[in-house]
Amino acid sequence: MTVTLRAATLLLSAALAGPVIGQSATDEIAKYRKQLQEGNPAELWEARGEDLWKHKRGPKNASLERCDLGKGPGVVKGAYAELPRYFADAERVMDLETRLVHCMVTLQGFTPAQATARPFGSGTNRSDFEALAAWITSESKGVNMNVPMAHPKEQEAYRVGEKMFFFRGGPHDFGCVTCHGESGKRIRLQDLPNLTDRAGAQLGYTTWPAYRVSQGELRTFQWRLNDCYRQQRFPELKFASEGSIALTMYLARNANGAAFNAPAIKR
């Protein structure tokens, strides 16, 4: 039995068993995740991501080892815990994926269209972004979130992200706040963190990216936002767009002070 199939079987068993005396289904699922974390398949994405970072590619036959993620060219350790942030060389706020696109274009010579052609993987059609995100974020594991807010454009991104979070619309009058604005909500067996609460924001943000057992894929935070918009029946949140960066800035900044704990594993 494969790791993925074992994981799915364990989760299904926990779901069917239901809560036991003095415990909730949430407690049991938390135990399952803790036990499985040591064998998290995300490690396979991390290994491929490190190789992609060091491998020479593109028209310029260059690696990403001179890419500056905010702590200096080539410095990966702890970088994700301080993203999104303002980058003077691009004159804009960037999250991880946006910065990687910038480096693929400027260092490796890809066009923006080539660099963003496959942001999310499916089956054997793997995404380089998900692999790179897995490795880069793993290098911030245990580092406290410290997203800056000194530059005016960082402050602006936060304000825009906050407005996006609370905005409701679409055919069902949904918004991010619909699912993540109160404590104690859940969908099926999944607890929904209250992202307006500091503890909830810290828990919700610091466990992405994550390996999704139900999909057999490593998913990034940009994917999580995109899928939330899909479920709200909103137009798709464009990959690496200003809107996606602003919303990420709002949620990441609210998670400041918490130790980053991803790539994690989820149902």
C-alpha positions in Angstrom: 0.0 0.0 0.0 1.4 3.4 -1.0 2.0 6.2 1.5 -0.8 8.2 -0.1 -3.3 5.3 0.1 -2.4 4.5 3.7 -2.9 8.2 4.6 -6.3 8.3 2.9 -7.3 5.0 4.6 -6.3 6.3 8.1 -8.2 9.6 7.6 -11.3 7.7 6.3 -11.2 5.4 9.4 -11.0 8.4 11.7 -13.9 10.0 9.9 -16.1 7.0 10.1 -15.3 6.2 13.7 -16.5 9.6 14.8 -15.7 11.2 18.1 -15.1 9.1 21.2 -15.9 10.0 24.7 -14.1 13.1 25.8 -12.7 13.7 22.4 -13.7 15.2 19.0 -13.2 14.1 15.5 -10.9 17.1 15.2 -8.7 15.7 18.0 -8.4 12.3 16.2 -7.6 13.9 12.9 -4.9 16.1 14.6 -3.3 12.9 16.0 -3.4 11.3 12.6 -1.6 14.2 11.0 1.0 14.3 13.8 1.7 10.6 13.3 1.9 10.9 9.5 4.0 14.1 9.4 7.3 12.1 9.7 6.6 10.4 6.5 5.1 13.4 4.7 5.3 12.9 0.9 6.0 16.6 0.6 9.7 15.6 1.0 9.6 14.4 -2.6 8.6 17.8 -3.7 11.2 19.4 -1.5 14.0 17.3 -3.1 12.8 18.2 -6.6 12.5 21.9 -5.7 16.1 22.1 -4.4 17.3 20.5 -7.7 15.3 23.0 -9.7 16.8 25.9 -7.7 20.3 24.7 -8.5 19.8 23.5 -12.0 20.7 25.7 -15.0 17.7 26.3 -17.2 16.2 28.8 -19.6 17.6 30.8 -22.5 20.3 32.1 -20.3 21.3 28.7 -19.0 21.3 29.9 -15.4 20.2 28.6 -12.1 18.2 30.4 -9.5 21.0 30.4 -7.0 21.4 34.2 -7.4 17.7 34.9 -6.8 17.2 37.3 -4.0 14.2 36.3 -1.9 14.7 39.3 0.5 17.7 38.2 2.5 20.3 38.6 -0.2 21.1 36.7 -3.4 20.9 32.9 -2.9 19.8 33.1 0.7 16.9 30.8 1.3 17.0 30.0 5.0 14.3 31.9 6.8 13.3 33.9 3.7 9.7 32.7 3.4 9.0 33.8 7.0 9.5 37.4 5.8 7.3 37.2 2.7 5.5 39.0 1.1 7.6 42.1 1.2 8.6 45.1 -0.9 11.5 44.6 -3.4 13.2 47.8 -4.6 14.5 46.2 -7.8 11.0 45.5 -8.9 9.4 48.5 -7.2 6.5 46.3 -5.9 5.4 44.0 -3.1 5.9 40.3 -4.0 5.1 37.0 -2.5 7.2 33.9 -3.1 5.7 32.8 -6.4 5.8 36.3 -7.8 9.4 36.7 -6.8 10.3 33.3 -8.4 8.6 34.5 -11.6 10.8 37.7 -11.5 14.0 35.6 -11.0 13.0 33.2 -13.8 12.6 36.1 -16.2 15.6 38.2 -15.1 18.1 35.4 -14.3 17.1 32.6 -16.5 15.6 34.4 -19.5 12.1 32.9 -19.5 9.2 35.1 -20.7 6.5 35.9 -18.1 4.1 33.6 -20.0 6.6 30.8 -20.0 7.4 31.2 -16.4 3.7 31.1 -15.3 2.5 28.5 -17.8 1.9 25.8 -15.2 1.4 27.2 -11.7 -0.4 24.2 -10.3 0.3 20.5 -10.9 -2.0 17.6 -11.8 -1.1 14.0 -12.0 2.2 13.5 -13.9 2.0 17.1 -15.1 4.0 18.5 -12.1 4.4 22.2 -11.4 7.9 23.7 -10.8 6.3 26.3 -8.6 4.9 23.7 -6.2 8.3 21.9 -6.0 10.2 25.2 -5.5 7.7 26.4 -2.9 8.0 23.1 -1.0 11.8 23.4 -0.7 12.0 27.1 0.0 9.3 27.0 2.6 10.9 24.0 4.3 14.0 26.2 4.8 11.9 28.4 7.1 10.4 25.7 9.2 10.6 26.7 12.9 11.4 30.3 12.0 9.0 32.9 13.5 6.9 34.8 10.9 8.1 38.3 10.6 6.4 39.9 7.6 7.5 43.6 7.3 5.2 46.6 7.2 7.5 49.5 7.0 7.3 50.5 3.3 4.2 52.4 2.1 3.5 49.8 -0.6 3.6 47.0 2.0 1.0 49.0 4.0 -1.1 49.5 0.9 -1.0 45.8 0.1 -2.1 44.9 3.6 -5.1 47.4 3.4 -6.1 46.0 0.0 -5.8 42.4 1.2 -8.0 43.3 4.2 -10.7 44.7 2.0 -10.6 41.6 -0.2 -10.9 39.3 2.8 -14.1 41.1 4.0 -15.6 41.7 0.6 -18.7 39.6 -0.1 -20.3 39.1 -3.5 -21.0 36.6 -6.2 -24.1 34.4 -6.6 -24.1 33.3 -3.0 -22.9 36.6 -1.4 -19.8 34.8 -0.2 -16.4 36.2 0.9 -13.3 34.9 2.7 -15.0 36.1 5.9 -18.0 33.8 5.3 -15.9 30.7 6.2 -13.1 32.3 8.2 -14.6 35.1 10.2 -15.9 33.2 13.2 -14.5 30.5 15.5 -16.0 27.0 15.7 -17.0 26.7 12.0 -16.3 23.6 10.0 -17.1 22.1 6.7 -17.6 18.3 6.8 -14.8 17.1 9.0 -12.6 20.1 8.3 -12.3 22.8 11.0 -12.2 26.3 9.5 -9.7 28.6 11.2 -10.9 32.0 12.2 -8.5 34.2 10.3 -9.7 37.4 12.0 -8.3 36.0 15.2 -4.6 36.1 15.8 -4.3 32.5 16.9 -6.5 31.3 14.0 -4.5 33.4 11.5 -1.3 32.0 12.8 -2.5 28.4 12.6 -4.1 28.9 9.2 -1.2 30.5 7.4 1.8 28.7 8.9 0.6 25.2 7.7 0.7 26.0 4.0 2.0 24.8 1.6 0.7 21.3 2.3 0.6 17.8 0.9 -3.1 17.1 0.2 -3.8 13.4 0.8 -7.0 13.5 -1.1 -5.3 14.9 -4.2 -1.9 13.3 -4.0 -0.3 16.7 -4.6 1.7 19.4 -2.8 -0.4 22.6 -2.8 0.9 26.1 -2.4 -0.8 29.0 -0.6 -1.5 30.6 -4.0 -3.4 27.4 -4.9 -5.3 27.6 -1.6 -6.5 31.1 -2.4 -7.4 30.2 -6.0 -9.4 27.2 -4.8 -11.2 29.4 -2.2 -12.3 31.8 -4.9 -13.5 28.9 -7.0 -15.6 27.6 -4.2 -17.1 31.1 -3.6 -18.1 31.1 -7.3 -15.9 34.2 -7.9 -13.8 34.7 -11.0 -10.5 32.8 -10.7 -7.9 34.6 -8.7 -5.2 35.1 -11.3 -1.8 33.5 -10.4 0.8 36.0 -9.1 -1.7 38.9 -9.5 -1.7 42.0 -7.4 -4.9 40.8 -5.7 -3.4 37.4 -4.7 -0.3 39.2 -3.3 -2.4 41.6 -1.3 -4.6 38.9 0.2 -1.5 36.9 1.0 0.1 40.0 2.7 -2.9 40.5 4.9 -3.0 36.9 6.1 0.8 36.5 6.4 1.2 39.7 8.4 -1.5 38.6 10.7 0.5 35.4 11.4 3.5 37.3 12.6 5.1 35.9 15.7 4.1 32.2 15.1 6.7 29.6 14.1 6.3 28.5 10.5 5.4 24.9 10.3 5.2 23.8 6.6 5.1 21.9 4.3 2.4 20.3 6.3 0.0 17.5 5.5 -3.8 17.9 5.1 -6.8 15.7 4.2 
